[in-house]
Amino acid sequence: MTDELTPRGVHTCRGCGADGLVSVLDLGRQPLSNEMALTTDEPSPTFPLHLRVCPTCGLGQIGEYVLPDRIFGAEYPYLSSVSTSWLAHAGEYTRHMTEELGLAEGDLVMEVASNDGYLLTQMRDSGMRVVGIEPAGMVAEIARSRGVETVNEFFGLAVAEQVAQTYGRPRLIAANNVMAHVPDLQDFLAGMSHLCDDDTVVTVENPSFVTQMLETQFDTIYHEHFCYLSAHAVAAATAGVGLELTRVEKLTTHGGSNRYWLTRTGTREAHPSVAETIAEELEAGLLTQELWDDFATRSRAVIQGLRTWLDEQHAAGRTVAGYGAAAKGNTLMNAAGVRHDDLVLVVDGSEAKQGKFLPGSHVPVAAPSDLAAAAPDDVLVLPWNIAPEIGRLVGELVPGATSWIAVPEMRKIG
């Protein structure tokens, strides 16, 4: 008997439907990265965390072992508004898309996986009508408290039909860092297609899978990230649902992301960036065993590097704390066998995480204001994608501490 709920991500590509997925990096059995423990001795159930790649379209993917409502249910703890840099990115997106599409007051803007309203509040303040679709109940309530109309459902074709009937079809649909979180990718894309008319633009932002491999960003692999996207894979996945990839913008967020523009087939001429990005991905080795193997080798070296560094700090009598109870940090620490005696605590700005314990390692999570009392010599910054922002905070809270990141290698920051 196998653990997986469906063949997707293990045997069959959830993007293009091809069989014959290739094993790239097996990170063993790990707990769900955002399923915080309430006590130090609460067991953390574990599930296989194994990256495979479709050799046909290049979609990176993992298997499905728990239902989405367990991962993204009522107590899902991630809040986008906690990060000031992410709020700034949302503001820039609002200005950019308003200018690009000529959005006018009263135009309808939707966001799928709208979280706590971090983006739609800014769109609303610019005069747009806004509707969010967010599966996590607690997070959806925060958005509503900020005046953002929010549909508390998992997005797919059935929900898209209801939303279109209730609100109409939007000029813009934002799907920032959500398409990777979707187990049934074809149902998700069919829903997007249903919401579109000939004037609708869908933008999908996600880390570039090619960049993830080239920069050894293996810690972005965790159970809520079912897919790892490239322009090549997105073009293949959208082909059967009446959508096409018509533009690609390169972003610096999350260590290197792409913004994919999707429109109804035949309604917009493809921008040269589509062919250029796909050519760059193939040149980098997206579909080659050589890149896959090299990525796996470098990832294992990072894991060992963190383990060695922690052992050295412990042997030298140095106190180590962490900053940022991020999902990517849990992948890294569980792969390296980190336990609560390796880090005195991890601090995080999200009140939903404070007072709990990281899954697997059971390191306690506290508020940033508690960092000074812990008096760490070293602070391991786990969400390296916002390391400059966190490095400044560490400098204010514990001026004498040294800040470090572990990916793509152990090094000091600041």
N, C-alpha and C positions, 0 to 999 in steps of 0.2 A: 504494500500500500504506500502511495506517495503522499507528500504533504500538500502539494499544490491544489488549489481549488479549480483551476482551469489549465489548459495547455499553454495559454498565452504567457510569453516571456520565458518559457522553459523549452517547449517544443515548437511552438508556432509564433511567428512574428505578429505582434498586435498592431503593427503599422500596415505592412503590405500583405500579410497573410501567408508568407512563405514558410516552409518548414526548414529544418536543418540549422537551427541556431548554434553558434559556436561559443564554447566556454572561454571567457577571458580572465575573470578574476573572482575567485571563490573566497569570500570573507568569513566563511563558516556560519554558524548559527548565532544570531544576534537578537537582542530585544528590539521592540519597536522604539524608534529613536526619540519619539515624543511622549512615550507612555511612562510618565514619571512615577516613581515609587513613593509611597506615603511614609514608610518606615525603613530603617536600615536593614531589616531582615525580611522585607517583603520580596518574594521571589519575582524575577522578571522572566516571563515566558520568552523563549527564543524561537526563531524561525530562520530558515536558510536565507542567506544574503549572497547571491551569486549573480554576477554580471555576465550576461551573454550578448552577443551581437548577431544581427541578421546579416549574413554575407551578401544578401541581395540588395537591400535598401540602406544598410548601415545603421539601423535603429538599435541603440543600446537599450537593454531591458532586463528586468528581473521578474521572477515569478510572483504569483499571487497566493498568499498563505492565510490572510485574514480578510474579512469583509471590510469595505471602505468605511462603513460607519463606526468601526472600532478605531480606525486611525484618525478619521476626521469628524468624529462625533461631537457631542455636546461639550466635552471638556477639552477639546483641542486647544493647546496653550499658546500657539504662535500668534502674535499681534504685530502687524506690519508697522503700526505707528510708533512702536518702541524705538525704532531706528531713525534718527534724524536724517541720516544720509538717504534712507529709503523714502522718507517724506519729500526730501528735496528732489529725488529722482521722479517721484510722482508729479511734482509741480512742473518739472521740465517737460515731462510727457504731456501734461495738460496743455502747456503753451505750444509745444511742437505740433501736436495733432490738431489743435484748434487752427493753427496757421496752415498746415498741410491740407486739411480738408475744408477749410473755410467754414468751420462750425459756427453757427449763429445761435443767438439766444433762443431757448426753447427746443433746440435739437435734442433728440434722445440719445443718451450714451448709456450703455450697459457694461457691467464688468462681471465676468464669471470668476468665482472665487474672490469675491470683493472684500473679504476679511473684515476689518473693523471700520471700513469706510475711508481709509487713508488716502485713496485716489478720488473716489466719487465725491467726497466733500469738496475737494478742490475743483472738480468739474462743475459741481452745483454752484459754487461760489463764482464761477465764471459765466453763469447764466444758463447752463444746460439742465434739461430734465435728466434725472439719473435713476437707474434701477440696478441694484446689485443682486447677485445670486450666490449664496454662501451656505455650504452644508453644515458648518459647525455652529451649533445653537448658541453657545455663549458669545462667540465672536459676532454672530449676526445681531444679537441683542445690543451689543456695543455700537454697531453701525446704526441701528435704528435709533438708539438714544442720541445719536448725532444728527438725526434727521434724514438719514439715507434710507429710502424705500428698499427693503431687502427681502428677497424670497429665500426662505431657509430650506433649500433642497439641494440634493446632488444633481449636477447638470447632466443632461443627456437629451435625446430626441423628445421624449415624453414631456419633460419640463419645458423644453424650448417651445413646444406646441402651445402649452398653457401660457407661457410668458408672452408669446407673440399675440395670442388672442386677447390677453389682458392689456398689454401696454403698446402693442404695435411693433414695427420693425425699426431698429435704431440706425443712425448714421455711422456709429462707431461701437464696436464691441472690443473691450480690452480683456485679454486673458494672460495676465502677467504671472509667470511662474506657476501655472496650473496644469498645462498640458502634460507635463512630466508626471503629475499626480494622478493620472487617469488610467485605471486598469482596462476599461473597454474603450479604446481610443476611437474606434470606428463609430460607436454610438455617440460619443462626445462630438466628433466632427460632423456627424449627421445633424446633431442639434444646432451646431454653429451654422451649417448650411441652411437649415430651416429658418433661422432668425434673420438671414440676409435677404435683402432685395438688391436691385442692381446698383444702388448707391451706397451700400453698406461696406465698410472696411473692418476686417477683423485683424487685430494685432496680437500676436503671440510672442511673449518674451520668455526665453529660457536659456540657461547656460548652454554654450556650444559644446557638443560632445567631443568634437575634435580638440578644442582647447582643453577640455577636461583631461583628455588622454595626454596631450602634449605637455601640460603643466602639472601632471600627476595629482589631479584633484579627485582622487578616489573617494575621499570622505563625503562627497556629495551623493554617494551611493547609499541609500537607505530605503526602508520598506515603503515609505510613502512616495518615493520617486520610482514609479514603475517604468518610465521611459527616459532616455537620454538622447536629445534631439540634435539633428543636423539639418541643413537646408535640403540635402539629398533625401533624407528620410521623410521630412515634412512634405516635400513635393510628391513622394510616392504615396504617403498616407492619405493625402487630400484628393488624389486623382479620382477615386471612385464615389465621391459624395457631392460632386457639383461645385467644388471649390478648387482654386488653384493658387499657387504661390506666385505673387507678382512683384514682391520687393523684399529685400533683406537689408536691415540696418545693423551695423555692428556697435555693440555697447560695451562699456567697461564693467557693468554690474556683475556681481557674483563671479568675479575672476575672469570674465569674458563671456558675454552673452550675445545672442542674436535676437533681433525683433523681426518676426516674419509677418508680412502683410498677406492676408488671404482675402480673396474676393470671389464672387460668383464667376464660374467659368465663362470666359469670353467677354467679360464686362470691362476689363482693364488690361492694357498692354503691359507685358512683363517688363520691368525695369532691368537694365543690364546687370544690376547687382545680383540677380538670381543666378544667372549662368556663371558669373564671376565667382560667387561664393561656392557653388557646387564644384567648379573646377579646382578651386583652392583646397576644398575638403578632400577631393580625390587625390590631388597632388600630395597632400600631407599624409595620406595612407589610410583614410577612413575605412576602406574595404580590404585592408591588407593584414595578414597574420603578423607581419613584422611589427607594425605599430601596436597591435593588441598585446603581443608578447612583451614588448618593451615597456608598455604602460604597466603591465602586471609586475614586472621585475622592479621598476622604480617604486611602485606602490608598496611592495613588500619591504623595500629599503627604508621608506619613510616610517612604516610601522615599527621596524626594528630600531630606527633612529630615535624615536620617541621613547621607546622602552629603555634604551641604553641611557638616554639623557636623564630620565626620571631616576634610574638606579644611581647614576652618578651624583645627582643632586641630593638624594637621600643619604648616600655614603658620606657626602661632605657636610651633612647636618643642616642643609638649607631647607627652608620651608617654601613649598610650592602651592600656589593657589591658581584657580582658573578664572577666566572672565568669559561669560557668554555660554549659557546652557543650550547651545545650538545643537540641532540634530546632527549636523556634520561632525561636531565634536564627539558625540556619542559613538558614531561609527568608528572614528579614529581611536578613541580610548578603549572601546571594547575589543577592537582588533589587536590593540597593543596590550591587552590584559590589565588595564589600569583598574585599581581598586581604591577604596576610600582612604587607605593609608598612604597613597601616593600624592593626593591632593587634599589639602586641609579643608577646602571648600571651593565651590564655583559660585561666582556672583552673577546676577542677571537682572536687568531692569524690568522684566515681566513679573508682575505680582502673582500671576497665575502659576509661576514656577517656584517662587520663593517658599521656603519651608518644606519643600519636597526633596527627593533624592533622584539623582540621575539613574536612568535604567541601566542595569548591568553592573556598573561600577559602584553605585550607591554613594557617590560623593554628594554631600549635602549642598543644597542651593540656597543662597542667601541674597539679600539686597546689596547693591553696590556700596551702600553706606557701611556695610559690615566688613568691607575689605581691609580697612585700616586696622581694625581690632585684631585681625588675623595675622598682621605684621609679616606678610610674605616677603621672602628675598627675591622670588621669581614669580611672575604671573604668566601663565600660558594662555594666550588669546586663541580661543577655539574657533570663533567665526572670523577666519583670516580675511574674508572678503570685505569686512569693515574694520580691519586692523588699525588704520590710522585714527579713526574715530575712537576706538576703544583704547588705543595707546595713549591718547590725550587724557582720557578719563582716568586711566591708571596713574598717569603722572600727577594728576590733581589729588587722587585719593591716597596714594602711597608713593611719594616722590622718590624714595630710596630704592624702590623695587625695579628689577629689570624685566621688561616685557619680551615675550618670545612667541613665535609661531612655529608650527611643526610641518606645515605643508607649503611648498614642496620639499622643504628641508628644515631642520632645526636652525633657527637664526634669531638674533636679537632684532627688535624693532624700536623705532624712536631714537 
